[in-house]
Amino acid sequence: MIEVVLNDRLGKKVRVKCNEDDTIGDLKKLVAAQTGTRADKIRIQKWYTVYKDHITLADYEIHDGMGLELYYN
């Protein structure tokens, strides 16, 4: 289990516990459950890299305690 921190830069910081073999789509569903935003309206990125839904966290080398950016489409 790892914990990922997502910041939307609007004052909301979400901490989500997930597995490294989860996909970005699974992470979006967990964030949607905590924030109340629909999962298809969430975009997760780091700098200018927008993460695709079907690729796992391990493939993107996302580790415990890592911070990601959360945007709403």
PDB file of N, CA, C, O and CB in Angstrom:
ATOM      1  N   MET A   1       0.842  -1.196   0.000  1.00  0.00           N
ATOM      2  CA  MET A   1       0.000   0.000   0.000  1.00  0.00           C
ATOM      3  C   MET A   1       0.881   1.251   0.000  1.00  0.00           C
ATOM      4  O   MET A   1       1.833   1.354   0.773  1.00  0.00           O
ATOM      5  CB  MET A   1      -0.955   0.003   1.228  1.00  0.00           C
ATOM      6  N   ILE A   2       0.550   2.189  -0.871  1.00  0.00           N
ATOM      7  CA  ILE A   2       1.246   3.465  -0.887  1.00  0.00           C
ATOM      8  C   ILE A   2       0.230   4.578  -0.677  1.00  0.00           C
ATOM      9  O   ILE A   2      -0.969   4.384  -0.876  1.00  0.00           O
ATOM     10  CB  ILE A   2       2.024   3.665  -2.215  1.00  0.00           C
ATOM     11  N   GLU A   3       0.719   5.740  -0.275  1.00  0.00           N
ATOM     12  CA  GLU A   3      -0.144   6.895  -0.094  1.00  0.00           C
ATOM     13  C   GLU A   3       0.311   7.982  -1.062  1.00  0.00           C
ATOM     14  O   GLU A   3       1.482   8.361  -1.075  1.00  0.00           O
ATOM     15  CB  GLU A   3      -0.114   7.403   1.386  1.00  0.00           C
ATOM     16  N   VAL A   4      -0.614   8.477  -1.866  1.00  0.00           N
ATOM     17  CA  VAL A   4      -0.326   9.502  -2.861  1.00  0.00           C
ATOM     18  C   VAL A   4      -1.057  10.775  -2.445  1.00  0.00           C
ATOM     19  O   VAL A   4      -2.214  10.724  -2.029  1.00  0.00           O
ATOM     20  CB  VAL A   4      -0.754   9.043  -4.301  1.00  0.00           C
ATOM     21  N   VAL A   5      -0.380  11.915  -2.557  1.00  0.00           N
ATOM     22  CA  VAL A   5      -0.964  13.212  -2.206  1.00  0.00           C
ATOM     23  C   VAL A   5      -1.278  13.950  -3.491  1.00  0.00           C
ATOM     24  O   VAL A   5      -0.399  14.133  -4.335  1.00  0.00           O
ATOM     25  CB  VAL A   5      -0.004  14.052  -1.297  1.00  0.00           C
ATOM     26  N   LEU A   6      -2.539  14.382  -3.651  1.00  0.00           N
ATOM     27  CA  LEU A   6      -2.947  15.130  -4.842  1.00  0.00           C
ATOM     28  C   LEU A   6      -3.376  16.524  -4.410  1.00  0.00           C
ATOM     29  O   LEU A   6      -4.184  16.678  -3.495  1.00  0.00           O
ATOM     30  CB  LEU A   6      -4.102  14.400  -5.607  1.00  0.00           C
ATOM     31  N   ASN A   7      -2.830  17.537  -5.073  1.00  0.00           N
ATOM     32  CA  ASN A   7      -3.108  18.923  -4.747  1.00  0.00           C
ATOM     33  C   ASN A   7      -3.744  19.581  -5.969  1.00  0.00           C
ATOM     34  O   ASN A   7      -3.210  19.495  -7.075  1.00  0.00           O
ATOM     35  CB  ASN A   7      -1.809  19.674  -4.308  1.00  0.00           C
ATOM     36  N   ASP A   8      -4.898  20.244  -5.764  1.00  0.00           N
ATOM     37  CA  ASP A   8      -5.561  20.896  -6.900  1.00  0.00           C
ATOM     38  C   ASP A   8      -5.223  22.379  -7.009  1.00  0.00           C
ATOM     39  O   ASP A   8      -5.735  23.070  -7.890  1.00  0.00           O
ATOM     40  CB  ASP A   8      -7.061  20.731  -6.785  1.00  0.00           C
ATOM     41  N   ARG A   9      -4.357  22.872  -6.112  1.00  0.00           N
ATOM     42  CA  ARG A   9      -3.903  24.265  -6.102  1.00  0.00           C
ATOM     43  C   ARG A   9      -5.034  25.263  -5.874  1.00  0.00           C
ATOM     44  O   ARG A   9      -4.868  26.461  -6.102  1.00  0.00           O
ATOM     45  CB  ARG A   9      -3.212  24.585  -7.402  1.00  0.00           C
ATOM     46  N   LEU A  10      -6.160  24.774  -5.434  1.00  0.00           N
ATOM     47  CA  LEU A  10      -7.281  25.644  -5.078  1.00  0.00           C
ATOM     48  C   LEU A  10      -7.597  25.509  -3.590  1.00  0.00           C
ATOM     49  O   LEU A  10      -8.652  25.948  -3.131  1.00  0.00           O
ATOM     50  CB  LEU A  10      -8.530  25.304  -5.928  1.00  0.00           C
ATOM     51  N   GLY A  11      -6.685  24.905  -2.844  1.00  0.00           N
ATOM     52  CA  GLY A  11      -6.867  24.752  -1.414  1.00  0.00           C
ATOM     53  C   GLY A  11      -7.255  23.359  -0.981  1.00  0.00           C
ATOM     54  O   GLY A  11      -7.416  23.114   0.215  1.00  0.00           O
ATOM     55  N   LYS A  12      -7.411  22.435  -1.915  1.00  0.00           N
ATOM     56  CA  LYS A  12      -7.805  21.075  -1.564  1.00  0.00           C
ATOM     57  C   LYS A  12      -6.630  20.133  -1.793  1.00  0.00           C
ATOM     58  O   LYS A  12      -6.076  20.056  -2.890  1.00  0.00           O
ATOM     59  CB  LYS A  12      -9.038  20.622  -2.387  1.00  0.00           C
ATOM     60  N   LYS A  13      -6.265  19.422  -0.733  1.00  0.00           N
ATOM     61  CA  LYS A  13      -5.202  18.435  -0.801  1.00  0.00           C
ATOM     62  C   LYS A  13      -5.799  17.101  -0.397  1.00  0.00           C
ATOM     63  O   LYS A  13      -6.362  16.982   0.691  1.00  0.00           O
ATOM     64  CB  LYS A  13      -3.989  18.822   0.112  1.00  0.00           C
ATOM     65  N   VAL A  14      -5.687  16.101  -1.248  1.00  0.00           N
ATOM     66  CA  VAL A  14      -6.310  14.803  -1.019  1.00  0.00           C
ATOM     67  C   VAL A  14      -5.209  13.765  -0.854  1.00  0.00           C
ATOM     68  O   VAL A  14      -4.292  13.680  -1.671  1.00  0.00           O
ATOM     69  CB  VAL A  14      -7.272  14.420  -2.189  1.00  0.00           C
ATOM     70  N   ARG A  15      -5.310  12.978   0.212  1.00  0.00           N
ATOM     71  CA  ARG A  15      -4.384  11.868   0.432  1.00  0.00           C
ATOM     72  C   ARG A  15      -5.134  10.570   0.171  1.00  0.00           C
ATOM     73  O   ARG A  15      -6.174  10.311   0.777  1.00  0.00           O
ATOM     74  CB  ARG A  15      -3.788  11.894   1.884  1.00  0.00           C
ATOM     75  N   VAL A  16      -4.599   9.752  -0.739  1.00  0.00           N
ATOM     76  CA  VAL A  16      -5.277   8.528  -1.166  1.00  0.00           C
ATOM     77  C   VAL A  16      -4.345   7.346  -0.956  1.00  0.00           C
ATOM     78  O   VAL A  16      -3.177   7.384  -1.341  1.00  0.00           O
ATOM     79  CB  VAL A  16      -5.721   8.621  -2.655  1.00  0.00           C
ATOM     80  N   LYS A  17      -4.875   6.296  -0.339  1.00  0.00           N
ATOM     81  CA  LYS A  17      -4.119   5.054  -0.194  1.00  0.00           C
ATOM     82  C   LYS A  17      -4.509   4.113  -1.328  1.00  0.00           C
ATOM     83  O   LYS A  17      -5.692   3.876  -1.571  1.00  0.00           O
ATOM     84  CB  LYS A  17      -4.378   4.390   1.199  1.00  0.00           C
ATOM     85  N   CYS A  18      -3.503   3.579  -2.019  1.00  0.00           N
ATOM     86  CA  CYS A  18      -3.755   2.669  -3.135  1.00  0.00           C
ATOM     87  C   CYS A  18      -2.559   1.731  -3.291  1.00  0.00           C
ATOM     88  O   CYS A  18      -1.557   1.865  -2.589  1.00  0.00           O
ATOM     89  CB  CYS A  18      -4.017   3.460  -4.457  1.00  0.00           C
ATOM     90  N   ASN A  19      -2.674   0.795  -4.206  1.00  0.00           N
ATOM     91  CA  ASN A  19      -1.589  -0.146  -4.489  1.00  0.00           C
ATOM     92  C   ASN A  19      -0.800   0.338  -5.694  1.00  0.00           C
ATOM     93  O   ASN A  19      -1.317   1.088  -6.522  1.00  0.00           O
ATOM     94  CB  ASN A  19      -2.139  -1.574  -4.735  1.00  0.00           C
ATOM     95  N   GLU A  20       0.460  -0.095  -5.793  1.00  0.00           N
ATOM     96  CA  GLU A  20       1.279   0.313  -6.921  1.00  0.00           C
ATOM     97  C   GLU A  20       0.820  -0.316  -8.228  1.00  0.00           C
ATOM     98  O   GLU A  20       1.128   0.205  -9.301  1.00  0.00           O
ATOM     99  CB  GLU A  20       2.716  -0.042  -6.664  1.00  0.00           C
ATOM    100  N   ASP A  21       0.085  -1.433  -8.160  1.00  0.00           N
ATOM    101  CA  ASP A  21      -0.392  -2.060  -9.394  1.00  0.00           C
ATOM    102  C   ASP A  21      -1.768  -1.540  -9.815  1.00  0.00           C
ATOM    103  O   ASP A  21      -2.342  -2.041 -10.782  1.00  0.00           O
ATOM    104  CB  ASP A  21      -0.448  -3.569  -9.220  1.00  0.00           C
ATOM    105  N   ASP A  22      -2.304  -0.544  -9.104  1.00  0.00           N
ATOM    106  CA  ASP A  22      -3.543   0.110  -9.525  1.00  0.00           C
ATOM    107  C   ASP A  22      -3.266   1.000 -10.731  1.00  0.00           C
ATOM    108  O   ASP A  22      -2.157   1.505 -10.903  1.00  0.00           O
ATOM    109  CB  ASP A  22      -4.155   0.940  -8.364  1.00  0.00           C
ATOM    110  N   THR A  23      -4.284   1.183 -11.561  1.00  0.00           N
ATOM    111  CA  THR A  23      -4.135   2.070 -12.705  1.00  0.00           C
ATOM    112  C   THR A  23      -4.474   3.500 -12.291  1.00  0.00           C
ATOM    113  O   THR A  23      -4.995   3.738 -11.201  1.00  0.00           O
ATOM    114  CB  THR A  23      -5.035   1.610 -13.877  1.00  0.00           C
ATOM    115  N   ILE A  24      -4.170   4.442 -13.174  1.00  0.00           N
ATOM    116  CA  ILE A  24      -4.518   5.840 -12.931  1.00  0.00           C
ATOM    117  C   ILE A  24      -6.039   5.982 -12.871  1.00  0.00           C
ATOM    118  O   ILE A  24      -6.553   6.809 -12.117  1.00  0.00           O
ATOM    119  CB  ILE A  24      -3.922   6.760 -14.036  1.00  0.00           C
ATOM    120  N   GLY A  25      -6.765   5.180 -13.660  1.00  0.00           N
ATOM    121  CA  GLY A  25      -8.225   5.196 -13.617  1.00  0.00           C
ATOM    122  C   GLY A  25      -8.757   4.793 -12.250  1.00  0.00           C
ATOM    123  O   GLY A  25      -9.726   5.376 -11.763  1.00  0.00           O
ATOM    124  N   ASP A  26      -8.123   3.789 -11.622  1.00  0.00           N
ATOM    125  CA  ASP A  26      -8.507   3.378 -10.263  1.00  0.00           C
ATOM    126  C   ASP A  26      -8.237   4.504  -9.268  1.00  0.00           C
ATOM    127  O   ASP A  26      -9.041   4.756  -8.371  1.00  0.00           O
ATOM    128  CB  ASP A  26      -7.742   2.100  -9.842  1.00  0.00           C
ATOM    129  N   LEU A  27      -7.102   5.176  -9.432  1.00  0.00           N
ATOM    130  CA  LEU A  27      -6.762   6.296  -8.559  1.00  0.00           C
ATOM    131  C   LEU A  27      -7.777   7.427  -8.700  1.00  0.00           C
ATOM    132  O   LEU A  27      -8.150   8.063  -7.714  1.00  0.00           O
ATOM    133  CB  LEU A  27      -5.352   6.810  -8.872  1.00  0.00           C
ATOM    134  N   LYS A  28      -8.217   7.672  -9.923  1.00  0.00           N
ATOM    135  CA  LYS A  28      -9.231   8.712 -10.150  1.00  0.00           C
ATOM    136  C   LYS A  28     -10.534   8.372  -9.448  1.00  0.00           C
ATOM    137  O   LYS A  28     -11.202   9.258  -8.916  1.00  0.00           O
ATOM    138  CB  LYS A  28      -9.483   8.900 -11.649  1.00  0.00           C
ATOM    139  N   LYS A  29     -10.904   7.086  -9.442  1.00  0.00           N
ATOM    140  CA  LYS A  29     -12.132   6.668  -8.765  1.00  0.00           C
ATOM    141  C   LYS A  29     -12.026   6.872  -7.256  1.00  0.00           C
ATOM    142  O   LYS A  29     -12.997   7.271  -6.613  1.00  0.00           O
ATOM    143  CB  LYS A  29     -12.439   5.199  -9.076  1.00  0.00           C
ATOM    144  N   LEU A  30     -10.849   6.598  -6.689  1.00  0.00           N
ATOM    145  CA  LEU A  30     -10.641   6.803  -5.255  1.00  0.00           C
ATOM    146  C   LEU A  30     -10.683   8.292  -4.912  1.00  0.00           C
ATOM    147  O   LEU A  30     -11.243   8.677  -3.885  1.00  0.00           O
ATOM    148  CB  LEU A  30      -9.297   6.192  -4.811  1.00  0.00           C
ATOM    149  N   VAL A  31     -10.094   9.123  -5.765  1.00  0.00           N
ATOM    150  CA  VAL A  31     -10.117  10.573  -5.539  1.00  0.00           C
ATOM    151  C   VAL A  31     -11.541  11.092  -5.675  1.00  0.00           C
ATOM    152  O   VAL A  31     -11.964  11.950  -4.900  1.00  0.00           O
ATOM    153  CB  VAL A  31      -9.177  11.305  -6.533  1.00  0.00           C
ATOM    154  N   ALA A  32     -12.284  10.579  -6.653  1.00  0.00           N
ATOM    155  CA  ALA A  32     -13.667  11.009  -6.865  1.00  0.00           C
ATOM    156  C   ALA A  32     -14.529  10.670  -5.655  1.00  0.00           C
ATOM    157  O   ALA A  32     -15.418  11.440  -5.293  1.00  0.00           O
ATOM    158  CB  ALA A  32     -14.248  10.354  -8.131  1.00  0.00           C
ATOM    159  N   ALA A  33     -14.276   9.529  -5.029  1.00  0.00           N
ATOM    160  CA  ALA A  33     -15.041   9.153  -3.842  1.00  0.00           C
ATOM    161  C   ALA A  33     -14.764  10.095  -2.673  1.00  0.00           C
ATOM    162  O   ALA A  33     -15.658  10.365  -1.870  1.00  0.00           O
ATOM    163  CB  ALA A  33     -14.717   7.719  -3.442  1.00  0.00           C
ATOM    164  N   GLN A  34     -13.534  10.595  -2.573  1.00  0.00           N
ATOM    165  CA  GLN A  34     -13.191  11.489  -1.458  1.00  0.00           C
ATOM    166  C   GLN A  34     -13.628  12.922  -1.711  1.00  0.00           C
ATOM    167  O   GLN A  34     -14.028  13.619  -0.779  1.00  0.00           O
ATOM    168  CB  GLN A  34     -11.697  11.454  -1.201  1.00  0.00           C
ATOM    169  N   THR A  35     -13.557  13.377  -2.974  1.00  0.00           N
ATOM    170  CA  THR A  35     -13.828  14.793  -3.253  1.00  0.00           C
ATOM    171  C   THR A  35     -15.269  15.047  -3.663  1.00  0.00           C
ATOM    172  O   THR A  35     -15.751  16.172  -3.531  1.00  0.00           O
ATOM    173  CB  THR A  35     -12.907  15.290  -4.339  1.00  0.00           C
ATOM    174  N   GLY A  36     -15.968  14.034  -4.155  1.00  0.00           N
ATOM    175  CA  GLY A  36     -17.332  14.234  -4.633  1.00  0.00           C
ATOM    176  C   GLY A  36     -17.389  14.673  -6.084  1.00  0.00           C
ATOM    177  O   GLY A  36     -18.469  14.978  -6.591  1.00  0.00           O
ATOM    178  N   THR A  37     -16.247  14.711  -6.765  1.00  0.00           N
ATOM    179  CA  THR A  37     -16.184  15.055  -8.186  1.00  0.00           C
ATOM    180  C   THR A  37     -16.243  13.779  -9.008  1.00  0.00           C
ATOM    181  O   THR A  37     -15.715  12.748  -8.590  1.00  0.00           O
ATOM    182  CB  THR A  37     -14.895  15.862  -8.513  1.00  0.00           C
ATOM    183  N   ARG A  38     -16.879  13.835 -10.172  1.00  0.00           N
ATOM    184  CA  ARG A  38     -16.952  12.651 -11.028  1.00  0.00           C
ATOM    185  C   ARG A  38     -15.569  12.284 -11.554  1.00  0.00           C
ATOM    186  O   ARG A  38     -14.762  13.160 -11.868  1.00  0.00           O
ATOM    187  CB  ARG A  38     -17.920  12.889 -12.200  1.00  0.00           C
ATOM    188  N   ALA A  39     -15.300  10.971 -11.647  1.00  0.00           N
ATOM    189  CA  ALA A  39     -13.970  10.497 -12.029  1.00  0.00           C
ATOM    190  C   ALA A  39     -13.609  10.898 -13.454  1.00  0.00           C
ATOM    191  O   ALA A  39     -12.431  11.102 -13.748  1.00  0.00           O
ATOM    192  CB  ALA A  39     -13.893   8.987 -11.887  1.00  0.00           C
ATOM    193  N   ASP A  40     -14.589  11.017 -14.345  1.00  0.00           N
ATOM    194  CA  ASP A  40     -14.275  11.383 -15.731  1.00  0.00           C
ATOM    195  C   ASP A  40     -13.977  12.877 -15.881  1.00  0.00           C
ATOM    196  O   ASP A  40     -13.533  13.315 -16.942  1.00  0.00           O
ATOM    197  CB  ASP A  40     -15.433  10.997 -16.646  1.00  0.00           C
ATOM    198  N   LYS A  41     -14.218  13.661 -14.824  1.00  0.00           N
ATOM    199  CA  LYS A  41     -13.914  15.092 -14.848  1.00  0.00           C
ATOM    200  C   LYS A  41     -12.568  15.412 -14.209  1.00  0.00           C
ATOM    201  O   LYS A  41     -12.196  16.582 -14.117  1.00  0.00           O
ATOM    202  CB  LYS A  41     -15.006  15.865 -14.141  1.00  0.00           C
ATOM    203  N   ILE A  42     -11.827  14.389 -13.764  1.00  0.00           N
ATOM    204  CA  ILE A  42     -10.561  14.587 -13.070  1.00  0.00           C
ATOM    205  C   ILE A  42      -9.410  14.318 -14.037  1.00  0.00           C
ATOM    206  O   ILE A  42      -9.445  13.357 -14.806  1.00  0.00           O
ATOM    207  CB  ILE A  42     -10.461  13.666 -11.821  1.00  0.00           C
ATOM    208  N   ARG A  43      -8.386  15.181 -13.991  1.00  0.00           N
ATOM    209  CA  ARG A  43      -7.153  14.980 -14.756  1.00  0.00           C
ATOM    210  C   ARG A  43      -5.995  15.006 -13.769  1.00  0.00           C
ATOM    211  O   ARG A  43      -5.855  15.948 -12.989  1.00  0.00           O
ATOM    212  CB  ARG A  43      -6.973  16.079 -15.880  1.00  0.00           C
ATOM    213  N   ILE A  44      -5.165  13.963 -13.806  1.00  0.00           N
ATOM    214  CA  ILE A  44      -4.012  13.864 -12.914  1.00  0.00           C
ATOM    215  C   ILE A  44      -2.756  14.041 -13.747  1.00  0.00           C
ATOM    216  O   ILE A  44      -2.585  13.394 -14.780  1.00  0.00           O
ATOM    217  CB  ILE A  44      -3.993  12.499 -12.149  1.00  0.00           C
ATOM    218  N   GLN A  45      -1.869  14.934 -13.284  1.00  0.00           N
ATOM    219  CA  GLN A  45      -0.636  15.153 -14.016  1.00  0.00           C
ATOM    220  C   GLN A  45       0.485  15.551 -13.074  1.00  0.00           C
ATOM    221  O   GLN A  45       0.260  15.873 -11.907  1.00  0.00           O
ATOM    222  CB  GLN A  45      -0.831  16.217 -15.083  1.00  0.00           C
ATOM    223  N   LYS A  46       1.693  15.522 -13.606  1.00  0.00           N
ATOM    224  CA  LYS A  46       2.897  15.953 -12.895  1.00  0.00           C
ATOM    225  C   LYS A  46       3.664  16.814 -13.875  1.00  0.00           C
ATOM    226  O   LYS A  46       4.098  16.334 -14.922  1.00  0.00           O
ATOM    227  CB  LYS A  46       3.769  14.727 -12.372  1.00  0.00           C
ATOM    228  N   TRP A  47       3.833  18.084 -13.544  1.00  0.00           N
ATOM    229  CA  TRP A  47       4.372  19.086 -14.455  1.00  0.00           C
ATOM    230  C   TRP A  47       3.534  19.103 -15.719  1.00  0.00           C
ATOM    231  O   TRP A  47       2.354  19.448 -15.661  1.00  0.00           O
ATOM    232  CB  TRP A  47       5.860  18.804 -14.783  1.00  0.00           C
ATOM    233  N   TYR A  48       4.108  18.740 -16.865  1.00  0.00           N
ATOM    234  CA  TYR A  48       3.331  18.785 -18.108  1.00  0.00           C
ATOM    235  C   TYR A  48       2.972  17.391 -18.610  1.00  0.00           C
ATOM    236  O   TYR A  48       2.481  17.249 -19.730  1.00  0.00           O
ATOM    237  CB  TYR A  48       4.106  19.532 -19.183  1.00  0.00           C
ATOM    238  N   THR A  49       3.206  16.373 -17.811  1.00  0.00           N
ATOM    239  CA  THR A  49       2.875  15.005 -18.198  1.00  0.00           C
ATOM    240  C   THR A  49       1.485  14.665 -17.696  1.00  0.00           C
ATOM    241  O   THR A  49       1.272  14.549 -16.490  1.00  0.00           O
ATOM    242  CB  THR A  49       3.915  14.003 -17.648  1.00  0.00           C
ATOM    243  N   VAL A  50       0.536  14.504 -18.610  1.00  0.00           N
ATOM    244  CA  VAL A  50      -0.820  14.094 -18.236  1.00  0.00           C
ATOM    245  C   VAL A  50      -0.846  12.572 -18.200  1.00  0.00           C
ATOM    246  O   VAL A  50      -0.498  11.917 -19.182  1.00  0.00           O
ATOM    247  CB  VAL A  50      -1.899  14.661 -19.240  1.00  0.00           C
ATOM    248  N   TYR A  51      -1.261  12.010 -17.065  1.00  0.00           N
ATOM    249  CA  TYR A  51      -1.247  10.565 -16.892  1.00  0.00           C
ATOM    250  C   TYR A  51      -2.476   9.923 -17.534  1.00  0.00           C
ATOM    251  O   TYR A  51      -3.598  10.401 -17.371  1.00  0.00           O
ATOM    252  CB  TYR A  51      -1.180  10.209 -15.406  1.00  0.00           C
ATOM    253  N   LYS A  52      -2.244   8.834 -18.265  1.00  0.00           N
ATOM    254  CA  LYS A  52      -3.300   8.109 -18.964  1.00  0.00           C
ATOM    255  C   LYS A  52      -3.961   7.103 -18.013  1.00  0.00           C
ATOM    256  O   LYS A  52      -3.315   6.566 -17.113  1.00  0.00           O
ATOM    257  CB  LYS A  52      -2.730   7.386 -20.215  1.00  0.00           C
ATOM    258  N   ASP A  53      -5.258   6.859 -18.227  1.00  0.00           N
ATOM    259  CA  ASP A  53      -6.056   6.052 -17.299  1.00  0.00           C
ATOM    260  C   ASP A  53      -5.645   4.578 -17.230  1.00  0.00           C
ATOM    261  O   ASP A  53      -5.778   3.965 -16.171  1.00  0.00           O
ATOM    262  CB  ASP A  53      -7.497   6.137 -17.688  1.00  0.00           C
ATOM    263  N   HIS A  54      -5.157   4.000 -18.309  1.00  0.00           N
ATOM    264  CA  HIS A  54      -4.957   2.552 -18.357  1.00  0.00           C
ATOM    265  C   HIS A  54      -3.557   2.115 -17.925  1.00  0.00           C
ATOM    266  O   HIS A  54      -3.265   0.920 -17.932  1.00  0.00           O
ATOM    267  CB  HIS A  54      -5.224   2.055 -19.749  1.00  0.00           C
ATOM    268  N   ILE A  55      -2.688   3.050 -17.551  1.00  0.00           N
ATOM    269  CA  ILE A  55      -1.322   2.716 -17.167  1.00  0.00           C
ATOM    270  C   ILE A  55      -1.221   2.704 -15.636  1.00  0.00           C
ATOM    271  O   ILE A  55      -1.838   3.528 -14.962  1.00  0.00           O
ATOM    272  CB  ILE A  55      -0.304   3.729 -17.786  1.00  0.00           C
ATOM    273  N   THR A  56      -0.438   1.760 -15.096  1.00  0.00           N
ATOM    274  CA  THR A  56      -0.373   1.591 -13.640  1.00  0.00           C
ATOM    275  C   THR A  56       0.541   2.642 -12.999  1.00  0.00           C
ATOM    276  O   THR A  56       1.346   3.290 -13.667  1.00  0.00           O
ATOM    277  CB  THR A  56       0.125   0.176 -13.290  1.00  0.00           C
ATOM    278  N   LEU A  57       0.385   2.782 -11.685  1.00  0.00           N
ATOM    279  CA  LEU A  57       1.217   3.709 -10.928  1.00  0.00           C
ATOM    280  C   LEU A  57       2.682   3.274 -10.939  1.00  0.00           C
ATOM    281  O   LEU A  57       3.582   4.114 -10.969  1.00  0.00           O
ATOM    282  CB  LEU A  57       0.712   3.819  -9.491  1.00  0.00           C
ATOM    283  N   ALA A  58       2.918   1.969 -10.916  1.00  0.00           N
ATOM    284  CA  ALA A  58       4.293   1.469 -10.938  1.00  0.00           C
ATOM    285  C   ALA A  58       4.974   1.801 -12.261  1.00  0.00           C
ATOM    286  O   ALA A  58       6.171   2.090 -12.285  1.00  0.00           O
ATOM    287  CB  ALA A  58       4.315  -0.046 -10.698  1.00  0.00           C
ATOM    288  N   ASP A  59       4.229   1.761 -13.356  1.00  0.00           N
ATOM    289  CA  ASP A  59       4.803   2.095 -14.665  1.00  0.00           C
ATOM    290  C   ASP A  59       5.209   3.564 -14.734  1.00  0.00           C
ATOM    291  O   ASP A  59       6.195   3.907 -15.387  1.00  0.00           O
ATOM    292  CB  ASP A  59       3.803   1.778 -15.783  1.00  0.00           C
ATOM    293  N   TYR A  60       4.457   4.425 -14.066  1.00  0.00           N
ATOM    294  CA  TYR A  60       4.796   5.848 -14.004  1.00  0.00           C
ATOM    295  C   TYR A  60       5.797   6.158 -12.891  1.00  0.00           C
ATOM    296  O   TYR A  60       6.180   7.312 -12.701  1.00  0.00           O
ATOM    297  CB  TYR A  60       3.536   6.673 -13.803  1.00  0.00           C
ATOM    298  N   GLU A  61       6.223   5.117 -12.150  1.00  0.00           N
ATOM    299  CA  GLU A  61       7.161   5.245 -11.032  1.00  0.00           C
ATOM    300  C   GLU A  61       6.639   6.193  -9.960  1.00  0.00           C
ATOM    301  O   GLU A  61       7.370   7.040  -9.447  1.00  0.00           O
ATOM    302  CB  GLU A  61       8.514   5.732 -11.534  1.00  0.00           C
ATOM    303  N   ILE A  62       5.347   6.031  -9.631  1.00  0.00           N
ATOM    304  CA  ILE A  62       4.729   6.788  -8.541  1.00  0.00           C
ATOM    305  C   ILE A  62       4.909   5.978  -7.265  1.00  0.00           C
ATOM    306  O   ILE A  62       4.460   4.835  -7.174  1.00  0.00           O
ATOM    307  CB  ILE A  62       3.204   7.081  -8.825  1.00  0.00           C
ATOM    308  N   HIS A  63       5.575   6.586  -6.272  1.00  0.00           N
ATOM    309  CA  HIS A  63       5.925   5.888  -5.037  1.00  0.00           C
ATOM    310  C   HIS A  63       5.175   6.484  -3.850  1.00  0.00           C
ATOM    311  O   HIS A  63       4.376   7.410  -3.996  1.00  0.00           O
ATOM    312  CB  HIS A  63       7.440   5.952  -4.795  1.00  0.00           C
ATOM    313  N   ASP A  64       5.453   5.931  -2.676  1.00  0.00           N
ATOM    314  CA  ASP A  64       4.783   6.357  -1.446  1.00  0.00           C
ATOM    315  C   ASP A  64       5.124   7.807  -1.107  1.00  0.00           C
ATOM    316  O   ASP A  64       6.290   8.200  -1.111  1.00  0.00           O
ATOM    317  CB  ASP A  64       5.175   5.438  -0.279  1.00  0.00           C
ATOM    318  N   GLY A  65       4.090   8.594  -0.814  1.00  0.00           N
ATOM    319  CA  GLY A  65       4.281   9.984  -0.416  1.00  0.00           C
ATOM    320  C   GLY A  65       4.459  10.956  -1.561  1.00  0.00           C
ATOM    321  O   GLY A  65       4.696  12.141  -1.327  1.00  0.00           O
ATOM    322  N   MET A  66       4.351  10.490  -2.782  1.00  0.00           N
ATOM    323  CA  MET A  66       4.587  11.354  -3.940  1.00  0.00           C
ATOM    324  C   MET A  66       3.424  12.321  -4.145  1.00  0.00           C
ATOM    325  O   MET A  66       2.268  11.967  -3.914  1.00  0.00           O
ATOM    326  CB  MET A  66       4.801  10.508  -5.204  1.00  0.00           C
ATOM    327  N   GLY A  67       3.729  13.523  -4.573  1.00  0.00           N
ATOM    328  CA  GLY A  67       2.713  14.537  -4.810  1.00  0.00           C
ATOM    329  C   GLY A  67       2.399  14.679  -6.283  1.00  0.00           C
ATOM    330  O   GLY A  67       3.308  14.784  -7.107  1.00  0.00           O
ATOM    331  N   LEU A  68       1.111  14.685  -6.626  1.00  0.00           N
ATOM    332  CA  LEU A  68       0.662  14.850  -8.007  1.00  0.00           C
ATOM    333  C   LEU A  68      -0.273  16.049  -8.087  1.00  0.00           C
ATOM    334  O   LEU A  68      -0.781  16.520  -7.069  1.00  0.00           O
ATOM    335  CB  LEU A  68      -0.044  13.565  -8.525  1.00  0.00           C
ATOM    336  N   GLU A  69      -0.493  16.532  -9.288  1.00  0.00           N
ATOM    337  CA  GLU A  69      -1.386  17.673  -9.502  1.00  0.00           C
ATOM    338  C   GLU A  69      -2.759  17.172  -9.947  1.00  0.00           C
ATOM    339  O   GLU A  69      -2.875  16.255 -10.759  1.00  0.00           O
ATOM    340  CB  GLU A  69      -0.792  18.654 -10.556  1.00  0.00           C
ATOM    341  N   LEU A  70      -3.781  17.794  -9.397  1.00  0.00           N
ATOM    342  CA  LEU A  70      -5.165  17.404  -9.655  1.00  0.00           C
ATOM    343  C   LEU A  70      -5.867  18.547 -10.351  1.00  0.00           C
ATOM    344  O   LEU A  70      -5.917  19.658  -9.824  1.00  0.00           O
ATOM    345  CB  LEU A  70      -5.902  17.020  -8.343  1.00  0.00           C
ATOM    346  N   TYR A  71      -6.408  18.293 -11.521  1.00  0.00           N
ATOM    347  CA  TYR A  71      -7.132  19.311 -12.291  1.00  0.00           C
ATOM    348  C   TYR A  71      -8.526  18.807 -12.622  1.00  0.00           C
ATOM    349  O   TYR A  71      -8.760  17.601 -12.699  1.00  0.00           O
ATOM    350  CB  TYR A  71      -6.367  19.677 -13.588  1.00  0.00           C
ATOM    351  N   TYR A  72      -9.444  19.735 -12.817  1.00  0.00           N
ATOM    352  CA  TYR A  72     -10.822  19.386 -13.141  1.00  0.00           C
ATOM    353  C   TYR A  72     -11.116  19.830 -14.570  1.00  0.00           C
ATOM    354  O   TYR A  72     -10.906  20.989 -14.926  1.00  0.00           O
ATOM    355  CB  TYR A  72     -11.821  20.041 -12.135  1.00  0.00           C
ATOM    356  N   ASN A  73     -11.603  18.897 -15.383  1.00  0.00           N
ATOM    357  CA  ASN A  73     -11.954  19.234 -16.775  1.00  0.00           C
ATOM    358  C   ASN A  73     -13.358  19.740 -16.862  1.00  0.00           C
ATOM    359  O   ASN A  73     -13.829  20.072 -17.950  1.00  0.00           O
ATOM    360  CB  ASN A  73     -11.788  18.031 -17.692  1.00  0.00           C
TER     361      ASN A  73
END
